[in-house]
Amino acid sequence: MTAALLLWCAVAVAQDDREPWGPDADDTPPVEVEGPVTEKREAPDYDSRDVPPPAEKLLWVPRTVLSPVYAVDRYLLYPPIRAVAIWAEKNHIPVRVVNSFTVFDDDYRLRIYPTTLIDFGFRPSVGLLAGLKGKNAPYSVGSIQAAYGGNGWVAFNLRESLALTADGREGDSLLSGSDVNLSVKYIDRPDHVFFGLGSATQAQRTRFSRKQIAGEIRVHGTLPAWLAGDLSVGVDQNSFGRGRSVVFDEPSIESRFDIREIPGFNGYTLLYGDIAASLDTRDGRPAQGSGARLDLAHRMGFDLEGPYDMTRSTGEISAFVDLSGRNHTIGLSQFAGVAGSSGVDVPFTEQLVLGGNEHLRGFLDGRFRGNAALSSALQYNWPIWVFTDATIFAEVGGVYDDFGSVDIGEMSSAFGTGLRTNGERETSFQALVAVGTTQFGGDIQIDTVRLVVGTNRGF
């Protein structure tokens, strides 16, 4: 795991567009220094232990409450990762790894990296991530991602990003940080999970297959005062069928549910428009991490070939307190979402979902589906290396037919810990161990254990 983490940290380094062009860009001859050589300086304290009071005292609150996990991190995980990191930096391993996956010529830079994802409960998969950037067009970036998970499991994602100003994201103009993205994806997977809709879900999971072909144009804008927004238009074609899993002997969806009663299972082609906005008062790393964030999103869509139409609105508000000024951060967040339709029900894959990598992370993606969703989270994040954070979290949430039927007894909880690189979320590396509980209305027991190791792929 440590080796894989270091490899993907090298990918994080590679995504920094400020580096020189070409493998021999840093070929400036060394500067000769006249005079006596100074004594070797004392190494700085890189492990963030010199935290000024009273933050140092506050840090012992989460460390005491979460002492078993903290002890594992501090005395089992941290020492080998630190030793390997120091060795890698001294021997320029990140740069060597990046260059080994990079092809340069006079006009282009092409980077190709292997990816893998093991999310127990789904098929494991392997793939490639490739990025192409032109020397004479630094504001244009193209990428392609591909993954394979065995017979009947394939995924592709092509994306072109064009900055609206020639200075890309580094300039001072109003449009700096704004871009236009064109993406096309094809996903065919037979191992999706289905437990039912709304709060009345069953314990045993079933499988269904989904074939998705989608295209989207998105305009992203970043304005002063920490405000960012997105406008998107796209078409999303979906078809569904029997599910199957090579590893797990589980029933297909039609053996436990009447698929005629599942909205959208006969397939649909959605023409949609999205609008999203986020307000974040934090300045970004390495600045201190205290602040607040608000995320709002709304989708409107209708079926080009059938009776479905839908709207979906989501919002999440979060507050963060940095105990040390060095991103030892406690965060509290509240998520809510609602989906609706003027006619027949919203297609089941367009409803709100809890489980996966965002909300109720102790459950598989797709564990809970409904027209309304609530989720609260408390988590503590702290850096363990320059590109890597550790996290501990506790979450509570549930899905419902509407907000009028919200019942705390039908909520579930999730707890876990993990590691994650702090670069782009779509291509980050993560290692996660988490559990999910049964609903609060009965005897609360461990329902699932989720283990994840690998890279997110953005699809």
C-alpha positions as CSV (number, residue, x, y, z in Angstrom):
1,M,0.0,0.0,0.0
2,T,2.8,2.4,0.8
3,A,4.4,1.8,-2.6
4,A,1.1,2.5,-4.3
5,L,0.6,5.6,-2.3
6,L,4.0,6.9,-3.2
7,L,3.3,6.2,-6.9
8,W,0.1,8.1,-6.8
9,C,1.7,11.0,-4.9
10,A,4.0,11.2,-7.8
11,V,0.9,11.6,-10.0
12,A,-0.1,14.4,-7.8
13,V,3.2,16.1,-8.4
14,A,2.7,15.5,-12.1
15,Q,-0.6,17.4,-12.1
16,D,1.2,20.6,-11.0
17,D,1.3,22.7,-14.1
18,R,4.0,25.0,-12.8
19,E,6.8,22.7,-13.5
20,P,9.3,23.4,-16.4
21,W,8.7,21.9,-19.8
22,G,10.6,18.8,-20.9
23,P,12.8,16.3,-19.1
24,D,15.9,18.5,-19.4
25,A,14.3,21.8,-18.4
26,D,16.3,21.9,-15.2
27,D,19.7,21.8,-16.8
28,T,21.1,25.0,-15.3
29,P,24.7,24.4,-14.2
30,P,25.3,24.5,-10.5
31,V,26.3,27.8,-9.0
32,E,29.9,27.8,-7.5
33,V,29.9,29.2,-4.0
34,E,33.0,31.0,-2.9
35,G,34.2,30.9,0.7
36,P,34.1,28.2,3.4
37,V,31.3,25.7,3.4
38,T,28.9,26.3,6.3
39,E,28.1,23.7,8.9
40,K,25.3,21.3,8.2
41,R,22.1,22.8,9.4
42,E,19.7,21.1,11.8
43,A,16.8,19.4,9.9
44,P,13.5,21.3,10.4
45,D,10.7,19.6,12.2
46,Y,8.6,18.3,9.4
47,D,6.0,16.3,11.3
48,S,4.1,19.3,12.6
49,R,4.7,18.6,16.3
50,D,5.8,22.2,17.1
51,V,2.2,23.4,17.3
52,P,1.8,26.6,19.4
53,P,-0.5,26.6,22.4
54,P,-3.5,26.5,22.8
55,A,-3.9,24.5,19.6
56,E,-1.5,21.8,21.0
57,K,-3.9,21.2,23.9
58,L,-6.9,21.2,21.6
59,L,-5.3,18.5,19.4
60,W,-5.3,16.1,22.3
61,V,-9.1,16.1,22.4
62,P,-9.5,14.1,19.1
63,R,-6.3,12.2,19.9
64,T,-7.7,11.0,23.2
65,V,-11.2,10.2,22.0
66,L,-9.8,8.4,18.9
67,S,-6.7,7.1,20.7
68,P,-6.8,3.5,19.3
69,V,-6.9,4.8,15.7
70,Y,-4.5,7.6,16.5
71,A,-2.0,5.1,18.0
72,V,-2.2,2.9,14.9
73,D,-1.6,5.9,12.6
74,R,1.1,7.5,14.7
75,Y,3.2,4.4,15.7
76,L,2.4,1.8,12.9
77,L,1.6,3.7,9.7
78,Y,3.4,7.0,10.1
79,P,7.0,5.7,10.8
80,P,7.3,3.5,7.7
81,I,5.6,6.1,5.5
82,R,7.9,8.8,6.8
83,A,11.0,6.7,6.3
84,V,10.0,5.8,2.7
85,A,9.1,9.4,2.0
86,I,12.4,10.7,3.1
87,W,14.3,8.1,1.1
88,A,12.1,8.8,-2.0
89,E,12.8,12.6,-1.8
90,K,16.5,12.2,-1.2
91,N,16.7,10.0,-4.3
92,H,14.3,12.0,-6.4
93,I,12.0,9.1,-6.8
94,P,8.8,11.2,-7.5
95,V,10.6,13.0,-10.4
96,R,12.0,9.7,-11.7
97,V,8.5,8.0,-11.5
98,V,6.9,10.9,-13.3
99,N,9.4,11.0,-16.1
100,S,9.2,7.2,-16.5
101,F,5.5,7.7,-17.5
102,T,6.1,10.8,-19.6
103,V,6.8,11.2,-23.3
104,F,8.2,14.6,-24.4
105,D,8.7,16.1,-27.8
106,D,9.0,19.6,-29.1
107,D,5.2,20.3,-29.1
108,Y,3.5,17.9,-26.7
109,R,3.8,16.3,-23.3
110,L,2.0,12.9,-22.9
111,R,1.7,11.1,-19.5
112,I,0.3,7.7,-19.1
113,Y,-0.3,6.1,-15.6
114,P,-1.7,2.7,-14.5
115,T,-4.7,2.8,-12.2
116,T,-6.4,0.2,-10.1
117,L,-9.4,0.1,-7.8
118,I,-10.4,-2.5,-5.3
119,D,-13.7,-1.8,-3.6
120,F,-14.8,-5.0,-1.9
121,G,-18.4,-5.7,-3.0
122,F,-17.7,-4.7,-6.6
123,R,-15.4,-6.2,-9.2
124,P,-11.8,-5.1,-8.9
125,S,-10.6,-3.2,-12.0
126,V,-7.4,-1.9,-13.6
127,G,-6.9,0.8,-16.1
128,L,-4.9,3.7,-17.6
129,L,-5.0,7.4,-17.2
130,A,-3.4,9.5,-20.0
131,G,-3.1,13.3,-20.2
132,L,-1.9,15.3,-23.2
133,K,-0.8,18.9,-23.0
134,G,0.5,21.1,-25.8
135,K,3.6,23.3,-25.3
136,N,2.2,26.1,-27.4
137,A,-1.3,25.8,-25.8
138,P,-0.8,25.5,-22.1
139,Y,-4.4,26.4,-21.5
140,S,-5.6,23.3,-23.3
141,V,-5.5,19.9,-21.6
142,G,-6.9,16.6,-22.9
143,S,-7.3,13.4,-20.9
144,I,-8.5,9.8,-21.4
145,Q,-9.3,7.2,-18.8
146,A,-10.0,3.6,-19.4
147,A,-10.7,0.7,-17.0
148,Y,-11.5,-3.0,-17.3
149,G,-13.1,-5.2,-14.7
150,G,-13.5,-8.6,-16.4
151,N,-16.1,-9.9,-18.8
152,G,-18.7,-7.3,-19.5
153,W,-17.1,-4.5,-17.4
154,V,-15.5,-1.7,-19.4
155,A,-15.4,2.1,-19.0
156,F,-14.0,5.0,-21.0
157,N,-13.9,8.7,-20.3
158,L,-12.6,11.3,-22.7
159,R,-12.3,15.0,-21.7
160,E,-11.0,18.2,-23.2
161,S,-10.5,21.2,-21.0
162,L,-9.9,24.7,-22.5
163,A,-9.1,27.7,-20.3
164,L,-10.9,30.9,-21.2
165,T,-7.7,32.9,-20.9
166,A,-4.3,32.2,-22.3
167,D,-2.8,32.5,-18.8
168,G,-4.9,29.5,-17.7
169,R,-5.5,29.4,-13.9
170,E,-2.4,31.5,-13.0
171,G,-3.5,34.9,-14.2
172,D,-5.1,37.9,-12.5
173,S,-8.0,38.6,-14.9
174,L,-11.6,38.0,-14.0
175,L,-11.8,34.9,-16.2
176,S,-8.6,33.3,-14.8
177,G,-9.5,29.9,-13.4
178,S,-12.4,29.6,-15.8
179,D,-12.6,26.9,-18.5
180,V,-14.9,25.0,-20.8
181,N,-14.9,21.2,-20.6
182,L,-16.2,18.7,-23.1
183,S,-16.5,15.1,-21.9
184,V,-17.8,11.8,-23.4
185,K,-18.1,8.6,-21.5
186,Y,-19.1,5.0,-22.0
187,I,-19.6,2.7,-19.1
188,D,-20.9,-0.9,-19.2
189,R,-20.9,-2.7,-15.8
190,P,-22.9,-5.7,-14.6
191,D,-22.2,-5.4,-10.9
192,H,-24.3,-2.5,-9.7
193,V,-26.1,-3.1,-6.4
194,F,-29.8,-2.6,-5.6
195,F,-31.5,-2.9,-2.2
196,G,-34.8,-1.2,-2.9
197,L,-36.0,2.4,-3.0
198,G,-36.7,4.7,-0.1
199,S,-36.2,3.8,3.5
200,A,-37.9,0.4,3.1
201,T,-34.8,-1.4,1.8
202,Q,-34.0,-5.1,2.3
203,A,-30.9,-6.5,3.8
204,Q,-29.7,-8.7,0.9
205,R,-28.3,-6.9,-2.1
206,T,-29.1,-7.8,-5.7
207,R,-27.3,-7.0,-8.9
208,F,-28.2,-5.2,-12.1
209,S,-26.3,-4.2,-15.2
210,R,-26.1,-0.7,-16.6
211,K,-24.9,0.6,-19.9
212,Q,-24.4,4.3,-20.0
213,I,-23.4,6.6,-22.9
214,A,-23.2,10.2,-22.1
215,G,-21.8,13.5,-23.4
216,E,-21.6,16.9,-21.6
217,I,-20.4,20.4,-22.1
218,R,-19.6,22.3,-18.9
219,V,-18.5,25.8,-18.3
220,H,-16.7,26.4,-15.0
221,G,-16.1,29.8,-13.6
222,T,-14.2,31.1,-10.6
223,L,-14.9,34.6,-9.3
224,P,-13.4,36.7,-6.5
225,A,-14.6,36.2,-2.9
226,W,-14.2,32.4,-3.0
227,L,-17.1,31.9,-5.4
228,A,-17.2,29.2,-8.2
229,G,-19.9,28.0,-10.4
230,D,-20.7,25.5,-13.2
231,L,-23.2,25.4,-16.1
232,S,-23.7,22.1,-17.9
233,V,-25.8,20.7,-20.7
234,G,-25.7,17.0,-21.6
235,V,-27.3,13.9,-22.9
236,D,-27.3,10.6,-20.9
237,Q,-28.5,7.4,-22.4
238,N,-29.1,4.4,-20.0
239,S,-30.2,0.8,-20.4
240,F,-30.5,-1.9,-17.7
241,G,-30.6,-5.6,-17.4
242,R,-29.7,-8.7,-15.4
243,G,-26.8,-8.3,-13.0
244,R,-24.0,-10.7,-12.3
245,S,-20.8,-10.8,-10.2
246,V,-17.9,-13.1,-10.7
247,V,-16.7,-13.0,-7.1
248,F,-20.0,-12.9,-5.2
249,D,-22.8,-15.4,-5.6
250,E,-25.8,-13.0,-5.3
251,P,-29.2,-12.9,-7.0
252,S,-30.0,-10.7,-10.0
253,I,-32.4,-7.8,-9.5
254,E,-35.4,-9.5,-11.2
255,S,-35.4,-12.4,-8.7
256,R,-36.3,-10.2,-5.8
257,F,-38.0,-7.2,-7.3
258,D,-40.7,-6.5,-9.9
259,I,-38.6,-4.6,-12.4
260,R,-41.8,-3.1,-13.9
261,E,-42.3,-1.2,-10.7
262,I,-38.7,0.3,-10.7
263,P,-39.0,3.7,-12.5
264,G,-36.6,3.9,-15.4
265,F,-35.5,0.3,-15.5
266,N,-36.9,0.0,-19.0
267,G,-34.2,2.6,-20.1
268,Y,-34.2,6.3,-20.7
269,T,-32.3,9.0,-22.6
270,L,-32.1,12.1,-20.4
271,L,-31.5,15.6,-21.8
272,Y,-30.4,17.7,-18.8
273,G,-29.1,21.0,-17.7
274,D,-27.2,21.5,-14.5
275,I,-26.3,24.6,-12.5
276,A,-24.0,24.5,-9.5
277,A,-22.3,27.0,-7.2
278,S,-19.9,26.8,-4.3
279,L,-18.8,29.3,-1.8
280,D,-15.6,28.5,0.2
281,T,-14.0,30.9,2.6
282,R,-10.8,28.9,2.9
283,D,-7.7,30.0,0.9
284,G,-6.5,26.5,0.0
285,R,-3.4,24.7,1.2
286,P,-0.8,25.3,2.6
287,A,-2.9,28.0,4.3
288,Q,-4.7,27.1,7.5
289,G,-7.9,25.2,7.1
290,S,-10.5,27.0,9.2
291,G,-13.6,28.3,7.4
292,A,-16.9,27.4,5.9
293,R,-18.2,26.0,2.6
294,L,-21.6,26.0,0.9
295,D,-22.4,23.8,-2.2
296,L,-25.6,24.1,-4.1
297,A,-26.7,22.2,-7.3
298,H,-29.8,21.8,-9.3
299,R,-30.7,19.6,-12.3
300,M,-33.6,19.6,-14.7
301,G,-34.1,16.9,-17.3
302,F,-36.5,15.1,-19.5
303,D,-36.6,11.8,-21.3
304,L,-36.2,12.1,-25.1
305,E,-37.7,8.7,-25.7
306,G,-40.1,8.1,-22.8
307,P,-42.4,9.5,-20.1
308,Y,-39.8,10.6,-17.6
309,D,-38.9,14.1,-16.4
310,M,-37.1,15.1,-13.3
311,T,-35.7,17.8,-11.1
312,R,-33.1,17.3,-8.4
313,S,-31.7,19.8,-5.9
314,T,-28.9,19.3,-3.4
315,G,-27.2,21.4,-0.9
316,E,-24.4,20.9,1.6
317,I,-23.0,23.2,4.3
318,S,-19.8,22.6,6.1
319,A,-17.8,24.3,8.8
320,F,-14.1,23.6,9.6
321,V,-11.9,24.4,12.5
322,D,-8.1,24.1,12.1
323,L,-6.7,23.2,15.5
324,S,-3.1,23.9,14.6
325,G,-3.1,26.2,11.7
326,R,-1.5,23.3,9.7
327,N,-4.6,21.5,8.6
328,H,-5.4,19.4,11.7
329,T,-9.0,20.1,11.0
330,I,-12.3,19.1,12.5
331,G,-15.2,19.4,10.1
332,L,-19.0,19.2,10.5
333,S,-21.3,19.0,7.5
334,Q,-25.0,18.6,6.7
335,F,-26.2,17.4,3.3
336,A,-29.8,17.4,2.0
337,G,-31.2,16.6,-1.4
338,V,-34.6,16.2,-3.0
339,A,-35.8,14.9,-6.4
340,G,-39.2,15.2,-8.0
341,S,-41.2,14.7,-11.2
342,S,-44.3,16.3,-12.7
343,G,-45.5,12.9,-14.0
344,V,-44.2,9.4,-13.4
345,D,-41.5,8.8,-10.8
346,V,-37.9,9.9,-11.2
347,P,-35.7,7.2,-12.8
348,F,-34.1,5.2,-10.0
349,T,-30.6,6.0,-11.1
350,E,-31.4,9.8,-11.0
351,Q,-32.7,9.7,-7.4
352,L,-30.5,10.6,-4.4
353,V,-27.9,8.1,-3.5
354,L,-26.1,7.5,-0.1
355,G,-23.2,5.2,0.1
356,G,-19.9,5.2,-1.8
357,N,-17.2,7.9,-1.5
358,E,-19.3,11.0,-0.5
359,H,-22.0,10.2,2.1
360,L,-22.4,7.2,4.4
361,R,-19.0,5.9,3.3
362,G,-19.4,2.7,5.2
363,F,-21.8,1.4,2.6
364,L,-21.4,0.5,-1.1
365,D,-22.3,3.0,-3.7
366,G,-26.0,2.6,-4.4
367,R,-26.9,1.1,-1.0
368,F,-29.6,3.7,-0.4
369,R,-31.7,5.3,-3.1
370,G,-34.7,7.7,-2.7
371,N,-36.3,10.9,-3.7
372,A,-35.1,12.7,-0.5
373,A,-31.9,12.3,1.4
374,L,-30.3,13.6,4.6
375,S,-26.7,13.0,5.8
376,S,-24.6,14.5,8.6
377,A,-20.9,14.0,9.1
378,L,-18.3,14.7,11.7
379,Q,-14.7,14.1,10.7
380,Y,-11.1,14.9,11.7
381,N,-8.4,15.3,9.0
382,W,-4.7,15.7,9.5
383,P,-1.7,15.6,7.2
384,I,0.7,12.7,7.4
385,W,2.8,13.7,4.4
386,V,3.0,16.6,2.0
387,F,0.6,15.0,-0.5
388,T,-1.4,12.7,1.9
389,D,-4.0,13.2,4.6
390,A,-5.5,10.8,7.1
391,T,-9.2,11.0,8.1
392,I,-11.5,9.7,10.8
393,F,-15.2,10.1,10.3
394,A,-18.7,9.4,11.7
395,E,-21.8,9.8,9.6
396,V,-25.6,9.5,10.0
397,G,-28.1,9.6,7.2
398,G,-31.0,8.0,5.4
399,V,-33.2,8.2,2.3
400,Y,-37.0,8.7,2.1
401,D,-39.9,9.1,-0.4
402,D,-40.0,12.8,0.6
403,F,-39.0,15.1,3.5
404,G,-42.5,14.7,5.1
405,S,-41.7,11.0,5.8
406,V,-38.3,11.6,7.5
407,D,-37.9,9.2,10.5
408,I,-34.8,9.1,12.6
409,G,-35.5,5.4,13.2
410,E,-34.9,4.7,9.5
411,M,-31.5,6.3,9.5
412,S,-28.2,4.4,9.6
413,S,-24.7,5.4,10.6
414,A,-21.2,4.8,9.3
415,F,-17.7,5.1,10.9
416,G,-14.3,4.7,9.4
417,T,-10.8,5.9,8.8
418,G,-8.5,6.1,5.8
419,L,-5.8,7.8,3.8
420,R,-6.2,10.1,0.7
421,T,-4.0,12.2,-1.4
422,N,-5.0,15.8,-1.4
423,G,-4.8,16.6,-5.1
424,E,-7.6,16.3,-7.6
425,R,-10.5,14.3,-6.2
426,E,-11.3,12.6,-9.5
427,T,-7.8,11.1,-9.7
428,S,-6.9,10.8,-6.1
429,F,-5.6,7.7,-4.3
430,Q,-7.5,6.4,-1.3
431,A,-7.3,3.6,1.3
432,L,-10.5,3.3,3.4
433,V,-11.7,1.0,6.1
434,A,-15.3,1.7,7.3
435,V,-18.4,0.0,8.7
436,G,-22.1,0.7,8.3
437,T,-24.8,-0.1,10.8
438,T,-28.4,-1.2,10.6
439,Q,-31.2,1.3,10.9
440,F,-31.7,3.0,14.3
441,G,-35.3,1.7,14.6
442,G,-34.1,-1.8,15.5
443,D,-31.2,-3.4,17.3
444,I,-28.2,-1.4,16.1
445,Q,-25.6,-3.8,14.7
446,I,-22.8,-3.8,12.2
447,D,-24.4,-4.3,8.8
448,T,-21.5,-3.9,6.4
449,V,-17.7,-3.6,6.3
450,R,-16.3,-1.6,3.4
451,L,-12.6,-1.8,2.3
452,V,-11.3,0.3,-0.6
453,V,-7.8,0.6,-2.0
454,G,-7.1,2.4,-5.3
455,T,-7.6,5.4,-7.4
456,N,-10.8,7.3,-8.1
457,R,-11.4,7.6,-11.8
458,G,-14.1,10.3,-12.2
459,F,-16.7,7.8,-13.5
